[in-house]
Amino acid sequence: MSRAEAIIDRLHALHPKLIDLSLGRLERLLAALGHPERQLPPVVHVAGTNGKGSTCAFLRAIAEAAGQRVHVYTSPHLVCFHERFRLAGALVTEDALAATLEEVEAVNAGEPITVFEVTTAVGLLMFSRVPADLLVLEVGLGGRYDATNVIPHPAACAIASVSMDHMDFLGDSLAGIAGEKAGILKPGVPAATGRQLPEALAVIEAEAQSLRAPLLRRDHEWTAEWADGGMRYADSLGVLHLPRPALPGPHQADNAGIAIAALRAWGPAWLSDAAIAAGLATATWPARLQQLHGSLAGLLPDGWELWLDGGHNAGAGQALAAHLPDWAGRPRHLVIGMKSGKAPDEFLRPLLPLTDSIWAVAEPGQHLAMPVEEIVAASGGVARPGPHVADALRAIATAGGPPGRVLVCGSLYLAGEVLKADGTSVN
């Protein structure tokens, strides 16, 4: 265990709950730290159920293609806690993270506070001290009462696809969840959103209108579509003919478009058409339809492909189902492991008709792994028990047949274990 991870383990004792959505505790701590949230570079604040991480990846890639220094705060991590903090283009070092954790812990002086609130304070403190041109700030959970929502006046906001997830914290209706996501909107600050179900969009529109926040909606104020082997984006500023986003899947047109719309609405002097094109073509984001080439991939025969995606809710299942027809020329096998408390039937429903086999798994180190039997039951008995990823891959390989594609999906926690087992680095 690293020095930073040992401190984080110690901080868990400060609050009885892992998640307790509130801003008061963090606002108290930030005041004691000298209000680092008021001393940041321009911020683009990103919420959403699915796609907010990819939207953050496009924002970062576009800004870096323009030669800008970019801070990024995301969660959760996949392999190493340090992945959550990118300072001016590089992942935070162990020494810098541990030292800042110790500083914040000392200032907090044992007061009740959640670990995510502490790590958000740590991030904001580091971001305030290291010069940069942009901070891409991803919401942890929800939006209105998420710890990241202490930012007083972002340059722009973005809301990716909203769907049913985390209902125990955000409510059991799409409108209620959308209201929590829309809670990041600020008076007069432009916000971009992609395609939303009508119930969600109506709530986002009402919140934006009440705040006089310009709202840029896909298929209204901006459009994005595949065209001539690339992507055609259009808004009131004009038409861009862009390369297809480096992140695979038809849903990435939405996430890339949200990033472009937010940046163009903000209008920083450094933004150019060339930077947008280069950013789309070079963006990376692990465990989002990522092809693996390491130890686990080596368990499959020559000519086969192993892919990984962290999608884990109904919206993610639909997004993956929209991508699988692109793989129709070869057999398609799914290896699925989920977090307990999720809805495996909702995730699996659109995927079941599109696969040649489904395998249910739970890795030994996977946080709160759903039992294999529960996934099998949710599939209507179609899924076969792995019970581990390597077992499923060996079984698929032994069955023979023409070279196919295997997609491991269902949980970001599973994705982290798969990346470690495959030997694939996250940077």
N, C-alpha and C positions, 0 to 999 in steps of 0.2 A: 504494500500500500504506500502510495506517495505521501509526502508531507501535506500536500493540499487535501488529498482524500481523507487523511486522518483528521484534519480540522473539520471537514464537512461532516464526518461521522459524529464528531463531538457536538456540532451545532444542532443535530437532530434532537438533542435533549431539551432544547429551548422552547419547543412548542409541541403539544400533544398530537397535532395533526400535521400530516405531510402537506396538505392543501387546505388553506383557510383564506378564501378570497376576501381581501380587505386592503385598504391603502394606508390606514392610520399608523400601523407599526412601522412601515417602511418610511413614511413621511417623517416620523419622529427621528428615525436613524439618519436619514439624509440631512435633516436639519443639524444634527450633531456632527455630521461630517462636513458641514459647510456648503450644503446644497450643490453637490456635483451635477445634479440633473439640470441645473441652470447654466452650466459651463461646458456644454457639449458642442461639437460641430453640428451642422444641419442634420436633422433626423428624418428618416422615412420609417413610419411605424406601420407594421404589417400584422393583420389579424386574419382569421379564417379557420375553417375546420380542416380542409384539404387544400394543399397547394401553397400555403404560406411560406414553407421552407424553400420551395422552388422559386417562388416570387423573390424571396430574399437573395437566392443565388443569382438570379438574373440582374437584380439591382446592383449587387456587388460587381458582377462581371462587366456590366456596362460602364460603371464608374471607373473600374480599374483599367478598362480598355481606353478610357479617356485620360489615363495617367493620374487618377486621383487615389489618395490614400483612404482606405475604407475600414472602419470598425464594423464588426458584426457581432450581434448577440443572438444566439439561437438555443433552442432546447427541444427535446432532450439530446444528450450526446449518445453516440452509438458504441464507441469503444473506450474513449478516454474523456474524463470530465473537462479537460482543457479545450475540447472541440467547441465548447459553448462560447468561447471568447476569442475573437480575432482582432488584434490590435494593429491598425494601419497595414493590414495585408497579411500578417503572420499570426499563427496560433500563439496564444500566451505561453510564456515559459513557465516551468514549474516554480522557479524562484519568485517570479513576479506575482504569480497567482497566490502562492502560499503566503508571501509577505503581505499582500493586500487583504487576504482573508484574515490574517492575524490582526491587522490594523482595524478592520471593521469589527471583528469579534471583540476587541478591547474597547472600542467606542460604544458598542452595543451594551456592554457591561452586564451581560446575563439577562437582559430584558426578554420577555417572550417574543418570538419572531420565527417565521418559517425559514427553512433552508433556502427556498427559492427567493424569498425576500432578501435574505443576506447576500446570496450570489448576485442578485440584481443590483444591490448596492455596491458590491465589489466591482461588477462590470461598469457601472456608471462612474465610479471613482477612477478606475483605470482609463476609461474613455475620456474623462475630463482632463487627464494628465498627459496623455500622449497625443500629439498633434495629428489631426486627420481632416479630411474634407467632407466626410459623410459618415453617419452612423446608421446602419441598417438594423433596426430593432424589431425582433420578432416577439409577438405576444406569447406568453407561456400557455395560458388557459383562459378562454373567454375573451375579455378585453376591458370591460368597464371597471372591474375590480382587480384586474391582473396587476401584478407588481410593476410591470413596464409602463403602466398608464399614469405614472407620475411626471411624464414629460409634459411641460406646460404648453409648448407651441412648436410642434413638429413642422418641417417644411412641407410634408405631404403624408397622407395616410393611404393604406391599401387594404382592401378586404377581399381575400380569396374565397373560393367556394365554401358556402355554409351548408352543413348537413347535420344530421342527428349524431351527436357524440357527447360524451361527458354529461349525460343528462342528470346525473346525481348532483352536479354542481351548477349547471347552466339552465336547467328546466327541461320539461318533457315535450315542448312544442318547438317547431322550427322558428316560429315568430319570436319566441322567447330567447332562443339561442342567438338568432340574428340580432336581437336587441342588445345582448351582451357584447357581441362582436362590434356592433356599431358604437358602442360606448367609447371607442378610441377616437372618434371624430371630434374635432375641435373647431371652435368658431372661426369661420373664414378660411380654414385650411383646406386646400383641395384634396379630394379623395378619389381613388380609382377602385372600381370593382368589376369583376367579370360576370359571366352568366350566373344568375341566381334563380332559384325557384321563386315564383311570384310572391309567395308568402314572405320569404326572406327579403326579397328586393323591396317590397312595400315598406318594411320596417326600416331598412337602411335609408331609403329615400326620405321617409318622414323625419328621421333623426338628422340627416344632412340639411333638410329644409329648415328645421327648427334652429339649426346653428348657422344658417347661411353659409354652409360649407359647399363649395362647388363639387358636384358629384359627377364623375365620368364613368358611365356605364357601358359595358360591351353591348354592341348592336344598337346603341343610341348615340352617345358622344364619341365612341370609337368602335372600330371593327378590326378583326384579325381573321385571316383565312389562309389555308394553304393555296399556293398558286405558283405555277411554273417551277416546281421543285423547291420552293422556298415558302416564305410567309409574307403576305401583303397586309400591312397595317395602315389604317387611315384614321385621322381625326381632323379637327378644325384647322390644325396647323399644316395638313397636307398628307400625302401618301408616301409610305416607305416600302420599298421592295427589299426584303430582308432574307437572309438565309434561314433555313429551317432550324429551330432551336436545337442545341446540342443535347438537351435532355429529351429522351424519346417519349412518345405517347401523344395522342391528339389533344389531351387535356393541357399540354404545355403551351399551346397557342393562347389559352386563357391566362396562364400565369405570366408568360412573357409579355402579353399585351397589357396586363395590369401594371407590370413594372414600367413599361414604356409610357403608359398613360400617366402614371403618377409622376414620373420624372419630367415629362413634357409639360404637365400642369404646373409643377414647381418652377421649371425653367432655369436651372443653373447655367451659368455662362459656359461651363465646360462641356455641356451635353451637345453631341453632334450625331448626325445620321451615321457616320462611320463608326463611332463608338457603340451605338446601339447595335449595328450589324455585327461588329466584332464580339460584343458581349453575348449576343444570342448564340453565336457560333462556338463560343469557348466556355460557357457556363458549365459548372460541375456541381453535383449535389449527391453525396453517397446514399445508397439504398433507395434511390428513386429510379426504377427500371435501369439498374446498373448491371452491366455484364461482368461476371467474375472470371478470373483466369488462374486462380491459385490452387491450393490443395484440394478443396472440395470439388472444384471444376474438374480436377484430374481424376476423380472417381468415375466420370462419364466417358464413354468411348470417344474416339477421334471423330470430329465432325459435329459433335453435340455442343450445345450452348447452355450455360448456367446463368440465370438472371436473378436479381434480388430487388424486392420492393418492400418498403415499410408500411404500405397502406393497410388500414386495419378497421375501417368502418364502411357503412353502406355506400357512401359517396366514393370512397376509394375503390370498392368492388366494382362500381359502375364504370369508373375511369379505366381500370384494368380491363374490364370486359370490352370497352371501346377499342382498346389497343390489340387485344388478342386476335381479331380477324386479320391483322397484318401478318400474323404468324401462321396463317391457314395452310400454307404449303407444306408444313412439317408437323409431326406429332407435337402436342402440347401437354405438358405434365405440370401439375401444381403441387407444391409442397407447402402446407399451411400450418402455421403455429400462431396462436393468439394469446392475448392477455386475458386473464380471468375478469369477468364483468363485462366484456364486450359482447356484441351480438353476432355470433358466427353465422347464423342462418341468414341475416341481412347481408353480410359480406359475401357469403358463398352464392347466394341465389343467382346473380347475373353471370357468375363464372362457371357454374356446373355444366351448362349445355355446351361450353366452348372448349372442354378439355378431354384428353384421352385417358388421363388417370389423375386422381387426387389422393394425396397422402397427408395424414395428420401427424404432427410432430410436437414435441415439447423438449427443448434442449435443457440439459442439466443446470446450466447457469442462467437460464432465462428468467427474468424477474416476473413473478406472479403469473407463471405460465398456465394457460388453460389446460386441463387434463385432455389427453388425446381422445379419450372416450367421448368427451363432450363435443369435440369437433366432429368426430365420426357421426354422432347422433344428429348434429345439426345439418350434416350433409345428406341426411336420409339414408345413412348406411353406405353411401357411395364411396366415401373416403376410406382408405386403408391405413392402418396404424403403421407409422414409420419404424419404431416410435421416435427416432432421432433423424436429423437431416441426412447424416452420412448413411444411415440404414436405408432411407428412402432412395437416395441416389444409387446405392449399390443394387437395390431391387429393380429400379428402373433400368439400369444398365444390363442387368442379368436377363431381363425380359426380352432383350433384343429389339428388332425392328429397325426401321430407317432412322437416320440421325434426327433427333428432335430438339426441342427447347424445354428446359425446366425452369419454372419460375417459383422461387421461394418467397412467400409473402405472408402478411397477416399481422405483423407486429414489428415496431421499431426495436423492441427489446430482442426479439428473435433476430432481426437484422444485425444487431450488434454482435450477437454470438456467432452468426454466420460469417461476418467479416473477420472476426478473430480466428475462427477455424480455418477459413480460406487463406489467411495470411495477407489479406488486403488492407493496406494502410488507409487511414482517413486523414487528410490534410487540407 
